[in-house]
Amino acid sequence: MSNIKVLNVGQGDCVVFNDLYDKCVGKQKTVYVDLGPGNVDITKEAKDDEIDIFLTHHHHDHMGGLRYFIGNKFYRIKNIYVPDYLNELTFIAKAILNLKGIKSAKDCLEFINELNDIVDNYNFLESLSESRHIQVCHQGDTFYGSMKCLNPPQYLDVYKWIEECDENEMKELFNTLFESEFAEELIEYVYRYSHIDNEEDRMMYENRYNKDKNNHISRRNYVVDFIMRNRKLLMAFDHKPTRKRLSKIYRQYMKTCHDTCLVLRYEEKNFSFLLTGDASEKVFKRLICSDELIYSQYLKVPHHGSKKNLTNKILSYINPKVAIISHNNGRFGKAKDSLPNQEILDMLMKRNTKILITNDVIKNGKIIMKRKNHCSDSYIEIK
């Protein structure tokens, strides 16, 4: 079995598989699943000449460490795998940043910076695509003969706004919500395809906006779905751009990102490991309803132990013997409880699941759970 470490990267994720045998090409390689926020040089853990990287999503605490590979170590990277719909999620982030009220919003710099980071991270990945193979993944894709992608699905189940809504009314809404230049770009993205007769122009449009040429309607509709579902909130923000309202929009966006987060299941001999990134509760419910095998002996607990990503029912289907929580006691927004949330710890303890943590768990200034077992200062080793 590969040597597997969960690195302590603070409030972020980074799992390293060393000596993972790729049955398809008959050689060993190092595989990273997420890279942390970029505060730790994770490249030292790579033992093999060839490196593959899976980025579960493009939030900074999962891909910031990519910067350590740039330079003389970059040549070792063979493939970078990202979740399907990453392009569309970036387009939605741009939409929020182009709301008419954003320029006059006060005390919102935190959310604006994080959205800009998401766009910058995507642009950075795009800049690497000329020199390294970046592959978009969705449910059903398999790797190395031992790893399977469970999420996101290739076709997302959202309301068919483009087919149901009046085109002129939709365009009017876009012009009302967004700065004029972006509104024009959005209208072109959503509607121009329907009015292109020239095949060459159609191909250029698809190459610009859609990597999957057979899925252009679903992709455009995914962007429109976010805008339509949140249009009252977006309009309210433009009318009165407060931190509270942008915070609500940002939370809705984060949920959308987590719905399309990569979920990977690694299985070799009598060992199984479910790697969940920040996957939402909605993701697990979909997997359960579709009878996808998610049982695993080891679970990388989603979203650093947030109570919004895991339930008792979901845990009963995974049925892990060991739960790993990568965290640094982060507390966000107005939450009173830091991650990992107490409810998640209680759920795992009631099931007698062994809990491994990258850092001591601190509540109200007191350590309630210490690193132990396979843990060191810098990593958790899975044996």
N, C-alpha and C positions, 0 to 999 in steps of 0.2 A: 504494500500500500504506500501511496505517496506520504511524504512528510508534510504535515499540515500545521500551520501556525496562524493564530489570530493575533495580529500585531496590536500593541497598545499605541494607538494614534490619537488618543484623547477622545474628543467628541466627534467620532467618525468611524468608518469601517475600513478594514483592510485584512483580507484573508489570503494567505500564500500557500499554494500547493507546489512543493518542490519534488522533483523526480516523478512527475505525473507522466505515466506511460501513455503516449498517443498510439492507440492500436491501429489508427488509420494510416500512419506513416512509419510506425515502428521505431519511434525514438522518444526519449524523455525530454520534458520541457518544464519550465517554471510557469505557473499560471497564477495571476493575481485576480482576485475578485474585489474590486474597489481599491482605492489608493490613499484613503484618509484625506485630511484637510491640507496636507502639505507642511506640517510642522515636524515631521520625522522623515529622515532619509530611509525610505523603505527598500531602496534598490540593493542594499547590502544583503538582504535575505535571499536574493536570486542566486541559486547554485548552478543552474543549467544555462547553456549558451543561448537557447531560444526562449523567448518570453512572450506569452499571450496575456492580454489584459481584458477583463470584463468590467465595464462600468455600468453598475445597475441603473444609474440615472446621472444627470449632469449637475447635481448639487455639489457645492464646493467641498463639503465634508466627505465626499466619496471619490472625488477626482482631483483634488488639489495636489496630491502627491505626484501627478504626472510630470510636474516640472523637474523632478529629480532625474527623470530618464532622458531629458533633453541634453544633448551634448554627446560625449563619447560613449554613453551607454544606450543611446537611442537605437543604434544599429541592431541591438539584440531583440528589440520588439518586432515580432512577426505579424501579429494581428491585434487589433483593438476591436472588441465587440461592444455594441451599444444597443439599447432597446429600441424597438420599432416605435414610431411616432415621436422621436426626439426632435425632428425638424418642426413638427406641428406644435409641440410644447414650447419651443423657442419662439415660434410665431405668436403664440398667445402671450408669452412674456413681453414681447415687443409691443403687442396691443395694449397691455396694461401701462407700459411706459409711455405710450402715445395717447393716453386719455387726455382730454382737454384740460382737466382739472389738475393734472400732475404738476405743472409748473408753479401753481400757487399753493400747493399742499404744504402744510407746515408740520414739523416733527415727524416726517415720513422718510427721512433719509435712510433709515435702517432697511426698509422694504425696497426702496428704490435701488440701493446698493446691491441687495441680494438678487434682485431681478436682473440688474446689469451684469452681475457675476455669472448668472445662468446664461445670458446671451453671449458674454465673452467666452465662457467655457465651451459653448457650442461652436463659436467661431474659431476657437483654438483647435478644436477637434477637426473642423473642416480644413484648417490650414495644414494639418498633418496628413490629410487623405491623399495628397499627391505622392508622399514618400512612404506611407505605410497603408496596409490594407485595413480599412475600417468597415466592419460588417454589421449590418442591422439584423437583430435577432428577434424572433417571436416564438410563440408556443409551438412545440414540435421539433424545433431544431435540436440536433444532437452534436456533441463534440467529444472527440477522443475515444469514443466507444464507452464512456463512463459518465458523461455529464449531459443532462437534458434541460432545455429551457422550458419552463412552465408558464411564464408570463413575460410580456403581454401577448394577448391573442392577436392574430393577424388582422382580424376585422372586429372593431370595437362596436359594441351595441349602444348606439346613441340615437336619439330621435332624428328623423330625416328632415331637418329644418329646410335644407336647400330645395327639397321637392315640395314641401308643404307651404312655405311662406312666399308671399308676393315679392317678386324681385325688386320692384321699385321701393316698397316699404322697407325691405332689408337694406338697400343702399342708403335710404334716408336715415335709417338708424345708425349706420356706420358713420355717415357724415356728421351726425349729431354727437356721437360719442368721441370720435377720434380726431386728432389733428389732420388737416386736409391731405397732406402728403401720404400719411399712413393710410387714411381712409381710401385713397385712390389705389394704393397697393393692395389693400384688403379686398376691395371690389374686384380688382383684376384677378387676384388669387381665387376668389370664390366663383366669379361668373364668366370670366373671359373664355374659359375652356369651352363653355356651351356655345359660344358664338364664333369659334374658330373653324373655318372650312378648309384652309390650306393645311395639308398634312405636315409639311416642314415646320410651319409655325406651331402646330399642335405638339410636335416632338420637342421643340425648343421650350415650350411652356411646361411640358411634363418634366423635362430634365431640370428646369429651374426650381420647380416646386415639389415634385413627387418622385421619389426614388423607385417606387413600385407603380408602374404605369397602369396596372390593372386595378389599382385601388384608389384612384384619384378622387372619386366622389366621396368615399368613406373618409379620406384624409381631410378634404376641405370641410366636410360636414363636422368633423371632430373639432375644428377651430370654431366654426359657427356655433356649435353646441355650447361651448363654454360661454361665448358672448350672449347667446339667447337665454341660457339658464340663469345668468347673472346680470341681465340687462337692467333690472330695476336698481340693483346695487351699483352698477357702473354709472347709471344716470344720476343716482343720488350723490355719488362721489363728485361727478362733474359739477353738479349744482352747488355742493358744499364739500370741498375736498378736505376731509378731516382724517386724522391718523386712524381713528376707530374704523372708518369706512374702508380705508385702504388696507387695514389689517384684515378685515373680513374678506376682501377680494383676494388678498395674498393667501389666506388660509384655504380658500376655494381652489386657488391655483395649485397649492402644495398638494391638496388631495388628488387633484388631477394628475400631477406628476407621479404620485405614489401608486395610482391605479395602473400606470404603465411601467412601473419599475420591473427590472429583470428579476425573476425568481429562477434559481437553478437548483437542480437536484443531482448530487454526485453519488454514485453507487459503485462500489467495487468489492467483490467477494461478499463478506458478511458485514460490510460497513456502508452506512448511508448518512448523507449530510445535506440538510436543506438550507440553502443560502438565500436570504429573503430581502436583502437591502433594506429599503424603507417601505416594503409592500404594504398596502392598505388592507383593512378588514374585508373590503369589497373584493379584493383579489382572491383571498382565501375562500370566501363564500362561492365565488365563481368556480374555483378549482374543485371544491367539494361537490358542487352541483353537477359538474361535468365528469365526476368520477375519476379525476386525475389522481394518481398516486402521490400523496404528499407525506406518507409515513416516513419518518427518518429517525435514526438513533440520535443524531446530533442536529440541533436546531440553532442557527444564528438568529436570535430573537430580532424581529423587525423593528426598525426605527428606534434603536437604542433603548428599547424597553418601554415604549409609549403604550399607555392603556388603550389608545384609540386604534391600535393595529392588531390586537390579539384578543381572543375570547376563550372561555373554557371549552366551547364547542370546537373551535379551531384546534386548540391544543389536543383535544381528544382524538382528532383525526391524525395529527402529526405524531402524537404519542412519543415524544422524545425522552430518551434516558438522560440526556445531557442538554442543557440550554446554555448558550454562550451569549453574553450581553457585552457589546462593545460600547463604552460610554465614558463620560467624564463628569457626571452629575450636572449636565446642562439643564438649565431651567429657562423656558422661553415664554415671552409674552407675559400674561398675568397669571400663568400657572403657579400654584402654590407648592406643587410637588415637583422636584427635579426628576430627570430621567436617570435610571429606570424608575417608573412609577411603582408605588407600593403595591398597587393592585396586581401588577404583573408578577412581582416577587412572591406575593401571597399565593397566587394561582399556581405558580411553579412549585412552591414548597408544599402545598396541599396535595399535589400529585407525586410528591417525593422525587421530583426531578432534580438531578444534580445541577447546581448553578455555578457556572464559571464566569468571572467578571474581569475585565481588563484593568479596572481601577476599584478601589474601595468604594462602597456605597455609603454616602453621607446624607443623613436626614437631620435637619434642625441643628446642624453643627456637630453631630455625633456620628461616628462610624458604626453602622449597623450590620455591615457585611464586609469581610476582609477577603483579599485575594488569597487563594490557597490552592491546594491540589496541584494541577499542572501549570499553575500561573507563575510567571516571573515578572520582573519590573517591565519588561519590554514585550512580552508575548504570552499567549496561551498556547501550549502545544497539545495537539490532539493525538492520542496514542491508541 
